[in-house]
């Protein structure tokens, strides 16, 4: 990997750790108790995944509406 790719990976990893910690702590306060003891966790995960799809499709539509195309290289 190039130095730029290594730096990009490091930035992503650091941000992921920060976001996970913040979200976990918020969830503990909001939902009380230990996550690993919760029933129906698969249903919660499916709800979260569904939310993510909704957010991504909405963002995609907003970018398209504004005529914004991200990136530079065709895959």
Phi, psi and omega in degrees: 000151179281162175303323178295320178292319177299316180295319178299314178300315180299318179298315179297315182297317179297316179294320179299315179298317180297313182294319179298315179300315181296314181294319180298312181297320177297317179296322178299316180293314184289321190251352175060138174088186184263128182304318185290352177257358184286138172278157174064027182297330178296323178293322176297319180296319178296319176300316180296318179296321178296316176302317181299317178298316179300314180297316182293318178293324177293316178298317178301316179295320179296316179297316180298317179300325180274356181073027182261127175240124183274154176084178183228337190247133173284140179279000000 
